[in-house]
Amino acid sequence: MSPPPPRPTIGGRHSLTAKQAALTLVIALLLSVIAGGIELASDARTMRQEVQSQTRHMLDLVQGTAAEAAFQLNPELAAQVADGLVDGEHVARVVIRDDFERIMAARGQAGEAAAGRLTRALFGDSLHYHRPLTYQLDRSGPADTVGEIELTLSLDSLGQAFIDRSLLIVSLGVLKALAIAALVVAAFHLVITRPLLRVHAAIAASDPQRPGQWPKPQLKGHGNDELGHLVESLDGLLKAFQHGLDQRDRFHQISTRDGLTGIANRRRFDSFLADSWQRAQRSRTPLSVILIDIDNFKDFNDHYGHVSGDDTLRAVASALTDTVTRATDLVARYGGEEFVCVLPETDLEGARRVAGRIREAILALGIPHARSAGRDRVTASLGVASAMPGEDGMTCEQLLESADRQLYHAKRQGRDRIASSHLE
């Protein structure tokens, strides 16, 4: 029987946990990208509203002071207001004019640096602010326009602020995705992968010759779910397979064992002799065959009955197996009252010694035989033949025929004896 194939190992990037972790990470990252895109779009709208609100609030704070500077035509005060606004966040340029549109104070850069399309699309319409400056001389009278304040925001500064906020949002999204993926992988491993690995380990630990006796795992919490059903299905499958192996072994035993004596039958002998002949040819070693025939067995059956005859056949078979004990040899029932022994790696002299022990063992049974032509107990005649397989023209059939001829000679010479020859 050939050895079972090596069992596959589980580990590295081919493991179920690794594959599930990779898949979960990819899905989590894709979801984080989608969610991040939605969050970035929402944050861009929020940032636009915040910038507009903050800018209007700054203008509200300085409007009174700037109006007073315009009304009094006080450039120093106007410069202070402009300096304070330019120091504010994202402000690129501030211009304060009087009611004659003369510039009283101007701070910042007149031009705008180049910016990306995305930044310009997000904030391009939120850069310029114009606020009229009004001054009320009489609390009961109307307010007069005394000038104008113009404020321009820095597109580069807004873009950089948006990038910084976007990176923070993306980083937090990736961290959340990784945390979710780790939790999913850990939960998947505890609930599914680890029980599956226990099932795999139990299958790997089972004996291929006895699969029905596998160490069935007990999975707590999975008695009625798919994993529990999987274990039960595997258990049923392995037991059914075990039943098939048992049936195969029984059928094999029936097909190769003699039903009466329990030793090998003629079919087993034929295949064993052919295999032994081929092995002897390869190894250039001798092969011997002994044919045994119980003397006057028909007369024994007629006198003592078939039940006693069957008992005698079983006793002779037992004596043969007790005598021929090498694991490489074979004892078989050849047919009727005839038995045969195949002795690999045994020459003619060795086979004759074995035949002598067999003859003595049968005599030692002391089974009475009133119709025996010679002794008053059961005896046997033995034909021994030996050959060196591999010589020109020789076959295992010729070896068997030679042993049969020697058995015939032993009977012709008076039975209860051994005749032998070497096949040339």
NORNOR-V726431 format. One record per backbone hydrogen bond with DSSP energy under -0.5 kcal/mol. CO is the residue of the C=O (numbers start at 1). NH is the residue of the N-H. Records with the same first field share a line. If there is no record, write none. Layout:
CO->NH, NH
//
This chain:
11->14
12->15
15->19
16->20
17->21
18->22
19->23
20->24
21->25
22->26
23->27
24->28
25->29
26->30
27->31
28->32
29->33
30->34
31->35
32->36
33->37
34->38
35->39
36->40
37->41
38->42
39->43
40->44
41->45
42->46
43->47
44->48
45->49
46->50
47->51
48->52
49->53
50->54
51->55
52->56
53->57
54->58
55->59
56->60
57->61
58->62
59->63
60->64
62->66
63->67
64->68
65->69
66->70
67->71
68->72
69->74
73->75
74->78
75->79
76->80
77->81
78->82
79->83
80->84
81->85
82->86
83->87
85->88
88->91
90->154
92->109
93->152
94->107
95->150
96->104, 105
97->148
98->101
102->98
105->96
107->94
116->120
117->121
118->122
119->123
120->124
123->126
124->127
127->153
129->151
131->149
132->134
133->146, 147
135->137, 144
137->139
138->141
144->135, 146
146->99
147->133
148->97
149->131
150->95
151->129
152->92, 93
153->155
154->158
155->159
156->160
157->161
158->162
159->163
160->164
161->165
162->166
163->167
164->168
165->169
166->170
167->171
168->172
169->173
170->174
171->175
172->176
173->177
174->178
175->179
176->180
177->181
178->182
179->183
180->184
181->185
182->186
183->187
184->188
185->189
186->190
187->191
188->192, 193
189->194
192->196
193->197
194->198
195->199
196->200
197->201
198->202
199->203
200->204
201->205
202->215
203->206
206->208
207->210
208->211
210->213
211->214
214->216
217->219
218->220
219->222
225->229
226->230
227->231
228->232
229->233
230->234
231->235
232->236
233->237
234->238
235->239
236->240
237->241
238->242
239->243
240->244
241->245
242->246
243->247
244->248
245->249
246->250
247->251
248->252
249->253
250->254
251->255
252->256
253->257
256->265
258->262
263->258
264->333
265->269
266->270
267->271
268->272
269->273
270->274
271->275
272->276
273->277
274->278
275->279
276->280
277->281
278->282
279->283
280->284, 285
286->345, 346
287->387
288->343
289->385
290->341
291->383
292->339
293->381
294->297
296->300
297->301
298->302
299->303
300->304, 305
301->305
305->309
306->310
307->311
308->312
309->313
310->314
311->315
312->316
313->317
314->318
315->319
316->320
317->321
318->322
319->323
320->323, 324
323->325
326->329
330->342
331->264
332->334, 340
335->338
337->294
338->334, 335
339->292
340->332
341->290
342->330, 344
343->288, 346
347->351
348->352
349->353
350->354
351->355
352->356
353->357
354->358
355->359
356->360
357->361
358->362
359->363
360->364
361->365
362->365
363->366
366->368
367->378
369->372
376->369
379->295
381->293
382->419
383->291
384->421
385->289
386->423
387->287, 389
388->391
391->394
395->399
396->400
397->401
398->402
399->403
400->404
401->405
402->406
403->407
404->408
405->409
406->410
407->411
408->412
409->413
410->415
411->414
417->382
419->384
421->386
422->424
//
